[in-house]
């Protein structure tokens, strides 16, 4: 190449730069503009040949041969301090520095204003009184190869300029505000709150993904209770709180679910006081409805499970069935309310809300439909199942049509859980259907994760998963008692204390584990509290030795076994020194099913003992 003058290098650099740009990028010369040293303005043009408003500026510097350092990884270029300071601190539109090697016709680029590295270089050079500062550009950032990366860098720079707009003001902020109109101040306050919404969302999301749940709860609680933030910001904070709560509590346990009720109530108060949009009101109501549905459906299923192990013609069976009927009506009522709510959301065309609430209620509908079917209510079970299937299919179609990838994954999983077979297991056919749907997930990693999860579901049995433990049964009885007005925690509530003792003695494992022949038999004569709650242990109880026939009764199981009076307890009188006493196996556990099977095996004996 012949020797080129500096101006010729500059012109050639501009031509090389323009040549390397994609055809839908429009280049406008800035040489006749007031910008100090800005060479070009670039705008991305749409396929319809219209401006998009996506505009940035470029400072183009030509070099006969660029200075490559760090084994060719970086391009080193010197800029006057005054010029660089102008670029970094005064230009309010994204500015790209382009260094062109006219010998190789390669154009290197870097974003300026948002670069902390270049800003630090400028500060250091200024503090030392230097005339120039050395800027480093990545040798991999060349045009046209990295044009997509350049656009992404411009967009990041735009966002950075927006976030740092106040920091870059040439004059003091108080002078600017003093000169602003009341309307402008109000607008700035609104804009600030809208910016807070985005900032808080980003902060909350990072804390959630990093597993910093306590820090997230602290941050979201402050925002939720802040009357100065936008209602959308406060309610979004509440959704993050709910996410943490639901991940860390057992919804089957009414006591653990109480904080969720408190949260939903607070959200509902905010929605009403701040007159939030209808979508927020419907979302909070759907949360409460789903929680109530969870409670009543699980309670209904609990009574259903217990009833299978109690003789239907016995007094306990009659009491239990009476309670079952009432709880079943309550669960059915909640089912109807959820259906009405969903129809309302669909009628309004609020499909985003629809996608968010379907996963909340679908599994409970499946459980209730299964219970109806087992109870011989086939028509009712078919109605619930058919409605649920229609909802899930609509959710799948909406999620896929709108491109809501995460919602699509959620409803595919929910589809697998939306039907149970005759044995109470997850329907193999429904899981197979979900596996087929999963093939349409675009993200390979997410698709494989969903397929693995569905395969696990296919191998799991719902009936085994839903077999309530004694502790879960006790919590269900406790919840029932509280709903009926019995305060089991108040020593002055006589009926409440009767229920409390029944809850304590429902599982006799702590006593009868000491001998394989020792059993507890509750009396069939139940008082009003026991009848209302359906709690068979809230009455007199008998300890009986199946081997030697010893029997002793009383109100408190522990007092029967080890009486506070010397030598009077069952243990002292019959167990201590008994050569037939054989402790139960270490892995033995008491359950309602075990008790029922035992009662059936010793039917005549239990009938006689229960009559005491």
N, C-alpha and C positions, 0 to 999 in steps of 0.2 A: 504494500500500500504506500502511495506517495505521502509525503509529509503534509499533514492537514493543519490548518489554522484553528485556534480555539473555537471561533464562531462556526467554522465548518464542522467541527466535531459535535458542537451543540446541535446544529441543524440535522446532522446525520443521526444523532442519538434520538431526536424527536421522531424522525421518520421510522427508525427501527422499532421504537416503542409502539407507535401507532400500527405498524405492520403486524406486530405480535399480538395485538388485542383481538379478542373474539369479534366476529362480524356484527354482533348485536350490541356492541359497546360504541356509543357515539363519543367522539373526541372533539372538544371545542378549545381553540387556542385562547390563552389568557394573557397574551403578551400585551394587549392594549387595555387590560383591566388594572384596577388600583392595587390588587394583591401584590405584595412585595416579593417578587421572585417566583411566583407561581406560574408554571408553564402551561398547564392544561386542566380542563375540567372534563370528567368522564361521566356519562349517564348510561345506565343499562336500558336498552330499548326492548319492548315486548315483542312477541311474535307477530302482533298486529301492527307493528311499526309505530307504536305510541310510546311516549316517555313514561317511565315508571316512577320518577322522582327519586330513584336510588342513585344519588350523585356523590362523587368524591373528587378531590383534586390531586394533582400530581406535580411534584417538583422533579424535573428530569435533568440528570447530570451525565454528560458524556465523558468517557475516558478512552484514550487510545488503547490502553490496556489496563484492566482493573488490577488492584493489589490484592491477591489471594493470600490468606494467612491460615494458620492452624491446619496445615496439611490440606489446604483447599476447601475447608469447611466454611470459612467466612470471607466476606469481601470487606476490606477496610477502606473507609472514605472519610476525608476531612471536610468539615463545613465551618464557615465563619461562626463564631459564637453569637454575634448579633443576629445573623440570619436564622440560626437554629432556634434561638430563643423566640423569635417571631413565629416560627412554625409551631413550636411547642405550646406557646402561651396565648397567642392572639388569634390564630385561625380557628373558626368555630364550625368548620366542616371537616370530615375526615381527610387527612392529607397523607399521601403515599410518597415516599422518597424512592425514585427510580434511578439506578446507576447503570448506564449502558456501556458495555465494552464494544466499541465500534469495530474492533478487529475481528472479534468472534461473533459479533451481532447477537450477543446475549444480553438480556435485560433483567437485572436483579432488582428486587423491591423489598421494602419494609414499611410497616405502619409506624407513624411517628408519635402522635399525641398521647396514645395510651401505653407507650413503652416505658416501663419503669427503668429499664436499663439505660435507655437514651436520656431520660430525665436525670438520672444520677450522673451520667457522663457530663451533661450540661452543667449541673451544679458544681461538680468537682472542677471542671475547667474554668468556670466563672470564678470560683473561690481562689484559684491559683493565678487569676489574671491572664489566662491564656487568650490568644486571639482566635484560635480554632479548637474544635473538638472532633475527636475521631468516632465515627459511627460505624458499627458493624452490621452487615447484612448477611443473612444466611445464603450460602451459595446454592442451596437447593430451591430457594424461592426465585424461580425464573419464569419468564413468560415465553410462550403461551402455556408451558407445562403446568404451572400452578395457578392458573387464572381463577379456578374455583376457590382455592385457598385464599387468594387475594380478596375475593368478594366477601368471604367469611371474616377476614381480618378487618375489612372496611366496616362490616356490620358490628363487630365487637368495638371498633373505635367509635362508631356512632353512639352505641350504648354507653361507652365510657364518657363521652363528651356530655351526654344528657345527665349522667349521674354526678359529674364534676362541674356542672354549669356554674353553680354559685362560687365554687373555689377559684374559678378562672375569671371572675369579674375583675375588670381593670380598676374600678373604684370601690370604696368601702360599701359594704352591704347596707349599713344604716342610712347612708345618703341615698341609695337607690330606693329603699323602702319609704323614706321621707318624701320622695318625689312621686310616689305611686298613688293612684286613685283608690278609693275605697273598693271599687269593683275589682281592680287589679289585685288588691290585697286578698279579697275573698277568693279570687281565682287561684292565687298562689297557695292559699291554705288548702283549697280543695285538691289542687294538683299534688301538694305535699302528702296529703292523706292517701291519695291514689298511689303515689310512689311507695308509701309505707306498706300498702297492701302487697305489692310485689316483693318488697324487701323482706317483710315478715314471712311470706310464703316460702321464699328461698331459704331463709334461716331455719324455719320449722322443718322443711323437707330435708335439709342437710342433717339436722339433729336426729330426725327419725331414721334416716338411712344409716347413720353412724351408730345407732343403738343407744344414744344418750337420752334415755327416756325421762330421767328426773330433770335434766336441764331443759328438755322440751316442755315438760309439764310446768316448770317454773316460768318459762318464757311465755307460753300460751295462756297461762292463768292471768298474768298481768295484762295481756292484750284483751282477753275476754272481759275483764272487769274494768277496762278503760273506756269511759263514756266519751272520750275525745276522738277515738278512732272511728273509722267508717264502720257501719253495721256489718258490711261484707267481711271486713278484716276481723272483727270480733267473732263472727259466726264461723269463719274459717278456722280461727284458733280453736273454737269449740270442737270442730271436726277432728283436729289433730289430737285433742285431749281424748275424744271418744276412741280414736284409733289405738292409743296407748292403753286405755282402760280395757277395751275388748280383747286386746292381746294378752292381758295379764290377770283376767278374772275368769271365774267359772260361771257362765250365765245360767247354768242349771241351779246354782245356789242363790236363792233370793237375797240372802244377806250380802253376798259379794256384789250382787247386781244393784244394790241400793245407791251407790255413788253414781251409776249411770242414770238412774231415775232423777237424781238431783241435778246432774248436768243437763239432761233434756229439759227439765223444768226451767232451769236458768236460761237456756237457749230460747225456749218458748216465750219467756218474759221479755227477753231482748227483742225478739221478732215482733211482738205485739206493741211494746213501748216505742220502738223505733220505726214501726210501720214498714217493716222490711218487705221486699218483693214477695209475691205469692209463692214463688218457687221455694223460698227459704221456709215459709210457714208450712208448706206441704212436706218438705224434707224433714223438719223437726217432728211434725205429727207422725210421719211414717216411722221415724226412729222409735217414738213412744209406742206406736201400734205394734211394731215388730218385737219390742221387748215384752209387751204384755202377751202377745201371741206366743212367744217363746215360753213364758211362765205357764200359761194355761194349758198349752199343748203338752208340755213336759209333765205338768201335774196330772193331766188327763191320762197320759201314757203310764205314769207312775201307778195310778189307781188301777189301770188296766192290768199292769204287771202283777200287782199284789193280788188282784181278784182271781188270777189263775191259780193261786195257791191257797185259796180260802174256800171252804165248802159253801156254795151259794145259798143253801137252805138253813145254814147256821145263823145265829143272831149276829155274829161278827160279819158274816157274809151279807146279811140284810143291811146292816149299818154301812158297810163299805159300799154296797151298790147304791144306797141312797146318796152318799157323798159323791160317788162316781157320776151319778145322773146330773147333779148340780154342776160339778166341774165340767162335765161334757158340754152342758148348755153354755157355760161361760166360754169354753174354747170355741164352740160353734159361733157364738156371738162375735168373738174377735176375728174369726175367719171372715164372717160377713162384712165386718167393718173394713178389713184390709181390702177385700174385693171392691167395695165401694170407693175406697181411696184410690186404688189403682185405676179403676174406670174413669175417675175424675181427672187423674194425671194424663191418661191417654187422650181423653176428650179435649183437653187443653193443648194437646200436641207437645207436651213437655217431655220429650223422649230422653233427654239427658237425665232428668230426675227419675224417669221410669227405669233406666238402666242401673241407677244407683240403688233403687229400693228392691228390685226383684231378688237379688242375692240375699237380702235380709229376711225375706219371709218364705222363700220357696222350700227350703228343707223342712220347715214346720208344717207346711201344707202336705208334704209327702208323708210325714209321720202321722198326721191326723187322718189322712186318707187310708193309710194302712190299718190304723186302729178301727176305723169304721168298717173296713172290709172284713177284718177278723171277727168283728162283732156281728157279722151277718147283714150289715147295712150296705149292701152292694150298690144300690142306686145312688145313695149319697156319696159313697166312696168314688164312684165313677164320675159324678158331677165335679167333685173337688179335683180329682186327677186330671180330667179333661180341661178344666179351666186353667189349671197350673201349666199343663203342657202347651196350651195356646199362648200363655204369657211368656214362657221360656222361648218358644219359637219366635215370637215377635221380638223379644229382646235380642236374640241371635241375629235376626234379620236387620234390626236397627243398628246394632253394634258394627256389623260387617258393612252395611251401606254407608254409615257415617265415618267409617275408618277409625272407630274407637278401639284400638288394638287391645288395651288392657281390659276394657269392658267385655270385648269379645271372648277373651280368655276366661274371665269370671263366669260368664253365662254358659260357656261350654262345660265348665266344671259343675255349675249348678244343674245343668241338664242331666248330668250323671247321677245327681243326688235327688232328682225330682220324682223318682218312682221306686217303690220297694216291692219285692215279690211277695208271694204268699207266706214265706217264712220270715219276712221282715228283713231280708238281705237286700243290699243295693241291687237293682235290676241289672243283670248281665247284658241284656239287650240295650238298655239305656246307656250303659258304659261304652258298649261297642259303637253306638251312635255318636257319642261324644268323641271317641277316638277317631272316627271318620271325619268329624268336624274339625278336629285339631290339625288335620293335614292342611287346612286352609290358613293356618297361622304363618305369617310371612317370616317372622324372626325365628331363625333355626334354633337358637339357644332356648327361647321361650317355648317353642313348639315341643322340643324334646323334654323340657321340664314338665309341661302339661301332660304329655304322653306317659311319662314315668309316674306322675301322680295318679292319673286315671288307671294305670295298671295296678297300682297299689289298692285303689278303691275296688277294683274288680275282684281282688283277692281277699277283701275284708267283708265281714258279716255285720250288718247293721244290728241284728238282734243281740250279738255279743257286745257290740260297742254300747248299746243302749241298756243293757242289763244293769239296773241301778244297784249301787252298793248300799249297804246299810246306812252309811253316813248320808248318802243322797236321799234315801227314803226318809230319814229323820228330818232332813232339811225341808223336804216336801211337806211332811206333817207339821213342822214348825211354821212354814209359810201359810198353811191352811189355818192353823190356830190363830195366827196374827190377823189373817183376813176376816176371821169370825169374831175378832175383838178380844181374844184371850191374850193378856199380857204375861207371857211366860217369864219375863224378867222382873216383874213387880211382886215382891214378897207379900203385898197386901191383897193381891188378886188371888182369891182362893181357887177358883177354877183354873186360872193361869198356872198355879203351882201344881195342880193335879196333872195338867198337860205336861208341865216341865218334868215331873217325875216319870211320866209315861215315856217321854222322849229319852230320858236318861236310861231307862230300863228296857227300851225297845230291843236293843242288842245286848243279850245276856252273856256274850262271849267272855267278858272279863271274869265271870264267875264259873260258868260251866266248862271252861277249858281245863279246869283242874282235875276233872274226872270224866271219862268216856261214858259213864252211866248216869251222869247228872244232867237233868233237863229242867227248864223253866216252863211252866204252864200258866197262862193268864186265866183269870176267872172269866166266865162268859157274862157275868153280871156287870155291865158297864153303866157308869153314871152318865149324866147329861153331857159333860165335856167330852168324854171318850166317844160317845155316840155321835156328837156333832162333828168331831174331827176325824172319826173313823180310826182312832188309835187304840189297838187292842191291849197295849201294855199300860194304859192309864187306868188301872184298876188293881184289885188285889192279885197277888201272884203266889204261885206255889213252886217250891223247889222239890224235886222228886228224884229218888234213886231208883233207876230201872232194875238194878241188881238185887237190892235188899228191900225195896218197897218203902223206904223211909220218906216221909213227906213233912214239910213245914211251910207255913204260909205267912204272909205279911204284906205291908204296903211298899216298903223300899227293899229292892233286891239285895243291896249290900248289907242291910241290917238283918235280913233273913239268913244270909250266908255266914256273916260274922257279926253277931249281935253285940251291941255295946255293953250288954250285961254279961258278966263273966260266966262262961260255960253254957250260954243259952243259944248260941247260933248253930245253924245246921252243920257248919264245919267242925265246931268244937264237939258237938254231940255224936255226929255220925261219920265224919270223914277222917278226923285225926286218928291215926292208928289203925284205919281200916285196911285190911290186907288185900281187899279187892279194888282199892282206889288206883286207877290207871289214868294218868294225864293224857289228854288228847294229843295227837300228833302236832308237831310244831307248825306245820303248814296248814293246819285246819282253820277254817274261818266260818263263822256263823253267817247265815243269810235267811231271808224270809222263805226262800225256796226250800232250804234245808229243814227249817222248822215245819213247813207244811208236809214235806215228805215223811218226817218223823211222826207227825200227828196222824197221818194216814196209816202208817205202819202200826201204830199203837192206838188205833181208833177207839176201841172200847175203854182203854185206860184213860185216854185224854178226855173222853166224854164224861167219865166219872169225876176226874179231877177238876174239870172246868165247872162242874156243878156245885163245887164247894162255895 
